[in-house]
Amino acid sequence: VQLQASGGGLGQAGDSLRHSCAVSGSGRPFSTYTMGWFRQAPGKEREFVAVINDNGYRKDYVDSVKGRFTISSVNAKNTVYLQLNSLKPDDTAVYYCALSQIKYPLPRVEQSFVSWGQGTLVTVSS
């Protein structure tokens, strides 16, 4: 399975950005996977950001992004998105998409995800 991430870039505090992550090469339909986003800020460990279940109806977020970030997916495009609104300098990080076969409970730890995208950098200035 390959995860191809795109998006990110430079922004100022208050700006919006969007990440996309397209899944290919899987023997199973995209609609059977749980998809997540993680991020790693400079000098810090990678942390959970958001997760969406296979049918898109259940989502979970780390507290620091609730109300600002939105995870969504379009099964017809085999793609998961992360919309980042009201950006803060603390959101500066490399963002990774990830794929899990765990459906319940929604996974939030790296070990629950089996495939990863290459990471895209978001830099937010104040």
N, C-alpha and C positions, 0 to 999 in steps of 0.2 A: 504494500500500500504506500502510495506517495501523497504527501501533503505539500501543496505549493501555496505559500503565503505571499501576499502582496499588500501594499498599503503602507500606513505609517508615514514617517517623514518628520518635518519640522513644524512646530506650531508655537503660538503664544498662549499664555494663560487665558482661558475662556474660549479658546478655539475648539473646533471639532475635527476629528479625523476618523477614517474608517479602515479597518483591516478586513481582508478577505482571505479565505483559505479553501482551496479547491482540492478535493480528494479524488484520486484516480488509482487504477490498478488493483482494485479490490474485487474479490470474488463474491462479495456480498453487497447488497444494495446499500447505498449511502444512508438510506432511511432506517437502517437497522443499528446505526452507531450513535453513541453519545459523543458529543464533541465539546471540547473545552479550550479555554485560552489561559495561558500562564504568562508571567512576565518576570524579567530579571533586571533589577536596577543595578547601576554600577556599585560594585563592592558588596552586594547583597545576594542572598540565596534566591533562587527562583520561587515565585509564589503563585498560588492559584488566583485567577481573576474571575472567570465565569465558566458556566457549563450549561449545556442544553441537552435535553433528552432526545431520543430518536424521533419522536413525533412532534417535537418542538413546543409541547405544551408545558413542560416543566423546566424551570431555569433557576439558577442559583448564582449568587455573586459574593465576592468578598465585600465586607462592610464598607471599605474605603471607596468603592466605585458604585455602590448602590445609588440609583437615582441619576447617575451620570453616564454610565455605560450600558449598552444594550446588546445582548447576544441574540442572533437570529440565524435561521438556516433556510435554504431553498433546496429542497430535495431534488427538484428537477434539474438543478445546476450542480448538484453534489458539492455545495459550497456552504460554509459557515462564515458568518460575519461578526465583527465586533465594532459597534459604533461607539466612539469615544467623544462625549460632549463635555463641555465645561472643564476643559483640561487644566490640570495643575502641574507645576514643576515636578511634584512628587510622582507624576505619572511617567516621567522619563524612564525608559527601560527598553529592553529588547523583548518583544512580544512573540510568543510561540503558540501556534495552534496544535491541538493534540486530539487523538482519537482513542476512544475507550469502547470496550465491549460490555462494560458494566452498565446495567440499566437502572438498578435500584439497590440502595439509595444512590442518588447522583454523586459521582465521585468528585473529590476535591484534592486528592493527593497525586503526585506525579506517578507513583507506582501503579496507579490504576489505569494509566494511559499507555498504550502499546506502540503508537506511531506518532511521530512529531514532525512539524514543519521546520523550516530552516531558521526562523526568527526574523523579525523585521523591527527596525529601530524607530522609536518615537522619542523625539527630543522636544521638551516643552520649556520655553523660556518665560521668565516672569515679566 
